[in-house]
Amino acid sequence: MRTIVRLENVSKWFGEVVAVNNLTCDLKGGITGFLGPNGAGKTTTLKMINGIIAPNLGRVTVFGEDPWDNMELRKKIGVVFEMGNLYDWMTGEDFVRTMGRLSGLRSEDLDKGVERALKIANLYEAKNRRLKGYSHGMRQKIKISQAIVHDPQILILDEPLGGLDPISRRYISDLIRDWEKEGKDLIMSSHVLHEVEAVAKKIVLLFQGKLLAQGSIEAIRRLIDERPHTIKVKIDKPKEFVKEILEYDFISSVVFLDKDSLIVRTKNPEEFYTVFPQIVANKGFEVEFMGVTDESLEAVFKYLTMRTKRTSM
């Protein structure tokens, strides 16, 4: 399989903070998952692949070309970064159209691209609404629309499923798999193994700016699942939800943070991620947020780092 992205001894720092440290890896076609906790260097690496920033040391190539300040190459790349803010005064259509122009689309191609991108993201009926009134799931979908408006070959998705409700999460996961079937190449980052595993079988595991592992996801899953996971859930009827979830023996404990937020600790995250959407759908709960806490992730990846060191000794 062809190499679409190559990183050779790449390092990037901001002042005294080293974000990426001597990273070397090849990314092949299809879907590749970048997995790591916050601060692992995922977003910085993706920005170097897109040519937004340049490495301080080493070399990044995409399709054999340097992406830094390479506008022609950038037309082949679509990007969804984990930014919370959008141009709230714009309508959905205005936003996608503006980004299409910046990607080089003109006149008839622009009109067709905007319509196609909005329909793919299931936002065509909401195209005249201002972004300020979009829900979290709709805002994530409109970011995807602007990334695909120019029909790129590579899609870079930075935490595309973060904080989404189960329905939006499944919809975007299905889109990602459909794009791969169409021959597109995708690079998706996440700090949740379950999200990456749902769409990708190739993984790059990052921790503190360094490459911890690369290759098959199965071996990584076995290591990570040895550690308990801590998951934050914000839901409309937390007490009723707790009654449902405590029926399962893979739940270790549940702690309330406030009136609608709680922390769930599970010794089997795969079971939790399977059962959670079923409970939500069957009982009609409304989920505002669901995600693994940073504290839990830090513990998991520190464990993996120490285990890797012991294995290599």
C-alpha positions in Angstrom: 0.0 0.0 0.0 1.3 3.5 -0.9 2.7 5.9 1.6 0.6 9.1 1.7 2.4 10.9 4.6 5.9 10.5 5.8 7.4 12.0 9.0 11.1 11.7 9.3 12.7 12.7 12.7 10.2 15.4 13.1 10.4 17.7 16.2 8.3 20.8 16.9 8.5 23.1 19.9 6.9 26.3 21.1 9.2 28.2 23.3 10.4 25.8 25.9 7.5 23.3 25.3 8.3 20.4 23.1 5.1 19.3 21.4 6.5 16.6 19.1 9.8 14.9 19.8 11.8 13.1 17.0 8.7 11.5 15.4 9.2 9.1 12.5 6.4 7.1 10.9 4.8 6.4 7.5 1.1 6.7 7.0 -0.5 4.4 4.4 -3.7 4.8 2.5 -7.1 4.3 4.1 -7.9 5.3 7.6 -5.2 5.9 10.2 -6.0 6.7 13.8 -3.8 9.0 15.9 -4.4 8.0 19.6 -3.1 9.8 22.7 -4.2 11.9 25.6 -4.4 15.7 25.5 -0.9 17.1 25.1 0.4 14.0 23.3 1.3 16.0 20.2 -1.6 14.9 18.0 -2.9 18.3 16.9 0.6 19.7 16.3 1.4 16.7 14.1 -1.8 17.1 12.1 -1.1 20.8 11.6 2.4 20.0 10.2 0.9 17.4 7.8 -1.6 20.1 6.7 1.2 22.7 6.3 -0.2 25.2 8.8 3.0 25.0 10.7 6.5 23.8 9.8 8.7 21.5 11.9 11.7 22.9 13.7 13.6 19.7 12.8 13.0 16.8 10.5 10.9 16.5 7.3 7.2 16.1 6.6 6.0 15.1 3.1 2.5 14.5 1.8 2.3 12.7 -1.6 6.1 13.2 -1.7 5.7 17.0 -1.4 6.5 19.4 1.5 3.1 20.8 2.7 4.5 23.9 4.3 3.2 27.0 2.4 2.2 24.7 -0.4 -1.2 26.0 -1.5 -1.6 23.6 -4.4 -1.1 20.6 -2.2 -3.4 22.0 0.4 -6.2 21.9 -2.1 -6.0 18.1 -1.9 -6.4 18.2 1.9 -9.6 18.8 4.0 -9.2 19.6 7.7 -11.5 19.5 10.7 -9.7 20.8 13.7 -11.0 20.7 17.3 -11.8 24.4 17.5 -14.8 25.4 19.6 -15.5 28.8 18.0 -17.1 29.4 14.6 -18.1 32.5 12.8 -21.5 32.6 14.6 -22.9 35.5 12.6 -22.7 33.4 9.4 -25.3 31.0 8.1 -24.2 27.4 7.5 -24.2 28.0 3.8 -22.2 31.2 4.0 -19.6 29.4 6.1 -19.2 26.5 3.8 -19.2 28.8 0.7 -16.5 31.0 2.2 -14.3 28.0 3.0 -14.9 26.6 -0.5 -13.6 29.8 -2.0 -10.5 29.7 0.2 -10.0 26.1 -1.1 -9.9 27.4 -4.7 -13.5 26.6 -5.9 -15.2 29.1 -8.2 -18.6 29.7 -9.7 -20.5 26.5 -10.7 -18.0 24.2 -9.0 -18.5 26.2 -5.8 -22.3 26.0 -6.0 -22.2 22.2 -6.6 -19.6 21.7 -3.8 -21.6 23.6 -1.2 -24.8 21.8 -1.9 -23.1 18.4 -1.9 -21.2 19.1 1.3 -24.3 20.3 3.2 -26.4 17.3 2.0 -23.7 14.8 3.0 -23.5 16.3 6.5 -27.4 16.3 6.7 -27.5 20.1 7.1 -29.1 21.2 3.9 -32.4 22.1 5.6 -30.5 24.2 8.2 -28.3 26.0 5.7 -29.9 29.4 6.2 -29.7 29.3 10.0 -26.9 31.2 11.7 -24.2 29.1 13.3 -24.9 30.7 16.6 -28.1 28.6 16.8 -26.5 25.3 15.8 -26.2 22.5 18.4 -22.9 21.0 19.3 -23.6 18.1 16.9 -24.6 20.5 14.1 -21.4 22.6 14.6 -19.3 19.5 14.2 -21.1 18.5 11.0 -20.7 22.0 9.5 -17.0 21.8 10.2 -17.0 18.5 8.3 -19.0 20.2 5.4 -16.3 22.9 5.0 -13.6 20.2 5.0 -15.2 18.2 2.1 -16.6 21.1 0.0 -13.6 20.9 -2.4 -13.6 17.1 -2.6 -10.1 16.6 -1.2 -8.1 13.3 -1.4 -7.0 13.4 2.3 -9.3 14.3 5.2 -7.6 15.2 8.5 -10.1 14.9 11.4 -9.0 16.2 14.8 -11.2 14.7 17.6 -14.2 14.6 15.2 -16.4 12.7 17.7 -15.5 14.6 20.8 -18.5 15.3 23.1 -21.1 14.2 20.6 -24.3 12.4 21.5 -24.6 8.8 20.4 -26.7 9.5 17.3 -24.3 12.2 15.9 -21.3 10.0 16.8 -22.7 7.1 14.8 -23.6 9.4 11.9 -20.1 10.9 11.6 -18.5 7.4 12.1 -20.6 6.1 9.1 -19.5 9.1 7.0 -15.8 8.3 7.8 -16.2 4.7 6.7 -18.1 5.8 3.5 -15.3 8.1 2.6 -12.8 5.3 2.8 -14.9 3.2 0.5 -14.8 6.0 -2.0 -11.0 5.8 -2.1 -10.3 8.7 0.3 -7.5 8.7 2.8 -8.2 9.8 6.3 -6.2 10.6 9.4 -8.3 10.8 12.5 -7.1 11.8 16.0 -8.8 10.9 19.3 -8.0 10.2 22.9 -10.6 7.4 23.0 -9.6 4.0 21.8 -13.2 2.9 21.1 -13.7 5.9 18.7 -10.6 5.0 16.7 -11.2 1.3 16.7 -14.8 1.9 15.3 -13.4 3.2 12.0 -9.7 2.4 11.8 -7.4 -0.7 12.1 -4.1 1.2 11.7 -3.0 3.2 14.7 -0.2 5.7 15.7 0.0 5.9 19.5 1.5 9.1 20.8 2.5 10.2 24.3 4.3 13.3 25.4 5.2 14.1 21.8 6.8 10.7 21.1 5.8 7.6 19.2 4.8 4.9 21.6 3.6 2.3 19.1 2.4 2.0 15.6 0.5 -0.7 13.7 -2.4 -3.0 14.6 -4.9 -1.8 17.1 -5.6 -5.2 18.6 -2.4 -5.3 20.7 -2.9 -1.8 21.9 -6.4 -2.6 23.0 -5.3 -5.5 25.1 -2.9 -3.3 27.0 -5.3 -0.3 27.5 -8.2 -2.5 28.6 -6.1 -3.8 31.5 -6.6 -0.3 33.1 -10.0 0.9 34.4 -11.5 3.8 32.5 -13.1 7.0 34.0 -15.8 8.5 31.8 -17.7 11.8 32.3 -21.3 11.8 31.3 -23.6 14.9 31.2 -27.2 13.7 30.8 -30.7 15.1 31.3 -31.9 12.5 33.9 -28.8 11.4 35.7 -30.5 9.6 38.6 -32.6 7.4 36.2 -29.5 6.8 34.1 -27.5 5.6 37.2 -30.2 3.1 38.0 -29.9 1.7 34.6 -26.1 1.5 34.3 -25.6 0.1 37.8 -27.4 -3.1 36.6 -24.2 -4.1 34.8 -21.4 -5.7 36.6 -18.7 -4.0 34.5 -19.5 -0.7 36.2 -17.1 -0.2 39.2 -18.7 3.0 40.6 -20.6 6.2 39.8 -20.0 9.6 41.3 -22.2 12.7 40.9 -20.3 15.9 40.0 -23.4 18.2 39.9 -27.1 18.0 39.2 -26.6 16.6 35.6 -23.0 15.4 35.4 -21.4 12.3 36.7 -18.3 10.2 36.6 -18.6 6.5 35.6 -15.7 4.1 36.3 -15.7 0.9 34.4 -13.4 -2.1 34.3 -14.6 -3.0 30.8 -14.8 0.1 28.5 -15.7 -1.9 25.5 -18.9 -3.2 27.2 -19.7 0.3 28.4 -19.4 1.9 24.9 -21.7 -0.9 23.6 -24.4 -0.6 26.3 -24.4 3.2 26.7 -26.1 4.1 23.3 -28.6 1.2 23.8 -29.6 2.6 27.2 -29.9 6.2 25.8 -32.0 5.0 22.9 -34.3 2.7 24.8 -35.0 5.2 27.7 -35.0 8.4 25.7 -32.2 10.1 27.6 -30.7 13.3 26.1 -26.9 13.3 26.3 -25.1 16.6 26.2 -21.6 15.2 26.7 -19.8 11.9 27.0 -16.1 11.4 27.1 -13.1 9.9 28.8 -11.5 12.2 31.4 -8.0 13.4 31.0 -7.0 12.1 34.4 -7.9 8.5 33.3 -6.1 8.9 30.0 -2.9 10.1 31.7 -2.9 7.0 33.9 -3.5 4.7 31.0 -0.7 6.2 28.8 1.8 6.4 31.7 1.1 2.8 32.3 1.7 1.9 28.7 5.0 4.0 28.7 6.3 2.2 31.8 5.3 -1.2 30.4 7.1 -0.4 27.1 10.2 0.6 29.0 10.2 -2.6 31.1 9.7 -4.7 28.0 12.7 -3.1 26.2 15.0 -3.6 29.2 
